[in-house]
Amino acid sequence: MTTRPLDREELTSTAPEREVLEEFLEAYREVIAGKLRGLSDEDARRRLVPSPTTLIGLVKHAAAVERNWFQHCLAQQPREHIVGNSFGDDASWQIRPDETLAGVIAEYEAACARSRQIAAGFTLDDSVPHPRLGRVSLRYIYVHMIRELARHSGHADILREQIDGTRGD
């Protein structure tokens, strides 16, 4: 019997908490962007459910959520100083006609890179003011983002399978 090699998350099974959280977050970031790879712009824009959800819109929304939690919330940057949607609201799912698959992926990857850069300056226990929750820690933000991206990864799995039959990460 052969055993498969350990995947990235499994390799962190006894790592310190921060490493585990960051690895799971990175894995889901890759899944979200990866769901667009190999698709045409037309297929990425296809609406397959009653809501305005599309694969490209899902990645655009994920970029907005990154900017909200890391740039606006953690780094306390005013929204007007943040390039792109930083609310993660309904508008964050909308794709302009001139936006391309490559451009949206690049936008998402840039938002994730900025998130990593900001988070590097904080410990898991560092907390910042939050308008609804009082204060939130980096630990909370990491877990929230893992939850958000895991949920949307499931949506992306279903949409991609409907488009071309591709399954898995």
C-alpha positions as CSV (number, residue, x, y, z in Angstrom):
1,M,0.0,0.0,0.0
2,T,1.4,3.4,-1.0
3,T,0.5,6.5,1.0
4,R,0.1,9.8,-0.6
5,P,2.5,12.6,0.4
6,L,1.3,15.0,3.1
7,D,-0.3,18.1,1.7
8,R,0.6,21.6,2.9
9,E,-2.0,21.8,5.6
10,E,-1.0,18.4,6.9
11,L,2.6,19.4,7.1
12,T,1.6,22.1,9.7
13,S,-0.3,19.7,11.9
14,T,2.0,20.3,14.9
15,A,3.2,23.7,13.9
16,P,2.7,26.8,16.0
17,E,-0.8,28.4,15.9
18,R,0.1,31.2,13.6
19,E,1.8,29.0,11.0
20,V,-1.3,26.7,11.0
21,L,-3.7,29.6,10.5
22,E,-1.6,31.2,7.8
23,E,-1.2,27.9,6.0
24,F,-4.9,27.3,5.9
25,L,-5.6,30.8,4.8
26,E,-3.0,30.5,2.0
27,A,-4.5,27.2,0.9
28,Y,-7.9,28.7,0.5
29,R,-6.6,31.8,-1.2
30,E,-5.0,29.5,-3.8
31,V,-8.2,27.5,-4.2
32,I,-10.3,30.7,-4.9
33,A,-7.9,32.0,-7.5
34,G,-7.3,28.6,-8.9
35,K,-11.0,28.1,-9.8
36,L,-10.6,30.7,-12.5
37,R,-7.5,29.2,-14.1
38,G,-8.1,27.6,-17.5
39,L,-11.5,29.3,-18.0
40,S,-12.3,31.8,-20.7
41,D,-13.5,35.2,-19.7
42,E,-16.9,34.3,-21.0
43,D,-17.2,31.1,-18.9
44,A,-15.9,32.9,-15.7
45,R,-18.7,35.4,-16.2
46,R,-21.5,32.8,-16.6
47,R,-24.4,33.1,-14.2
48,L,-25.4,29.6,-13.2
49,V,-27.5,30.4,-10.1
50,P,-30.3,32.9,-9.5
51,S,-28.1,35.3,-7.6
52,P,-25.5,37.4,-9.5
53,T,-22.8,35.0,-8.3
54,T,-20.2,34.2,-11.0
55,L,-16.7,32.7,-10.6
56,I,-15.0,35.9,-11.6
57,G,-17.3,37.9,-9.3
58,L,-16.5,35.5,-6.4
59,V,-12.7,36.3,-6.8
60,K,-13.5,40.0,-7.1
61,H,-15.5,39.8,-3.9
62,A,-12.7,37.9,-2.1
63,A,-10.3,40.7,-3.0
64,A,-12.7,43.3,-1.4
65,V,-13.0,41.2,1.7
66,E,-9.1,41.0,2.0
67,R,-9.0,44.8,1.7
68,N,-11.7,45.2,4.3
69,W,-10.2,43.0,6.9
70,F,-6.5,43.7,6.4
71,Q,-6.2,47.2,5.0
72,H,-9.2,48.9,6.5
73,C,-9.7,47.0,9.7
74,L,-6.2,45.8,10.7
75,A,-4.1,48.6,9.3
76,Q,-6.9,51.2,10.0
77,Q,-6.6,52.7,6.6
78,P,-9.5,55.0,5.6
79,R,-11.5,53.4,2.8
80,E,-10.9,56.4,0.5
81,H,-7.2,55.6,0.6
82,I,-7.7,52.0,-0.4
83,V,-7.7,51.1,-4.1
84,G,-10.7,49.0,-5.0
85,N,-13.8,47.9,-3.1
86,S,-13.0,47.5,0.6
87,F,-16.5,46.7,1.8
88,G,-17.1,43.2,0.6
89,D,-20.7,44.3,-0.1
90,D,-23.0,43.4,-3.0
91,A,-21.1,45.8,-5.3
92,S,-17.9,43.8,-4.7
93,W,-19.3,41.0,-6.8
94,Q,-19.9,43.2,-9.9
95,I,-17.5,42.9,-12.9
96,R,-17.2,45.8,-15.3
97,P,-17.3,44.9,-19.0
98,D,-13.6,46.0,-19.4
99,E,-12.4,43.7,-16.6
100,T,-10.6,40.5,-17.6
101,L,-10.0,37.2,-15.9
102,A,-6.3,37.9,-15.8
103,G,-6.9,41.4,-14.3
104,V,-9.2,40.1,-11.6
105,I,-6.8,37.4,-10.6
106,A,-4.0,40.0,-10.5
107,E,-6.2,42.3,-8.4
108,Y,-6.9,39.4,-5.9
109,E,-3.3,38.3,-5.7
110,A,-2.2,42.0,-5.0
111,A,-4.8,42.3,-2.3
112,C,-3.6,39.0,-0.7
113,A,0.0,40.2,-0.9
114,R,-0.9,43.4,0.8
115,S,-2.8,41.5,3.5
116,R,0.3,39.3,4.2
117,Q,2.5,42.4,4.4
118,I,0.1,44.1,6.9
119,A,-0.4,41.0,9.0
120,A,3.4,40.5,9.3
121,G,3.5,43.6,11.6
122,F,1.0,42.1,14.1
123,T,1.0,39.3,16.6
124,L,-2.1,37.0,16.8
125,D,-3.1,38.7,20.0
126,D,-2.8,42.3,18.7
127,S,-6.2,43.8,18.4
128,V,-7.7,46.8,16.7
129,P,-10.9,48.8,17.0
130,H,-13.9,47.4,15.1
131,P,-17.1,49.4,14.7
132,R,-19.5,46.5,15.5
133,L,-17.4,44.1,17.5
134,G,-15.5,46.6,19.7
135,R,-12.1,45.1,19.0
136,V,-10.8,42.2,16.9
137,S,-7.5,40.4,17.0
138,L,-5.4,39.2,14.1
139,R,-6.3,35.7,15.2
140,Y,-10.0,36.5,14.8
141,I,-9.3,38.1,11.3
142,Y,-7.4,34.9,10.2
143,V,-10.2,32.6,11.4
144,H,-12.9,34.8,9.9
145,M,-11.0,34.9,6.5
146,I,-10.6,31.1,6.6
147,R,-14.3,30.7,7.2
148,E,-15.1,33.2,4.4
149,L,-12.8,31.6,1.9
150,A,-13.8,28.1,2.8
151,R,-17.5,28.9,2.2
152,H,-16.7,30.6,-1.1
153,S,-14.4,27.8,-2.2
154,G,-17.4,25.5,-1.9
155,H,-19.4,27.8,-4.1
156,A,-16.6,28.0,-6.6
157,D,-16.3,24.2,-6.6
158,I,-20.0,23.9,-7.6
159,L,-19.8,26.7,-10.2
160,R,-16.7,25.3,-11.8
161,E,-18.1,21.8,-12.0
162,Q,-21.3,23.2,-13.7
163,I,-19.1,25.1,-16.2
164,D,-16.7,22.4,-17.4
165,G,-16.9,19.4,-15.1
166,T,-13.7,20.2,-13.3
167,R,-13.7,19.0,-9.7
168,G,-11.3,19.3,-6.8
169,D,-8.7,21.9,-5.9
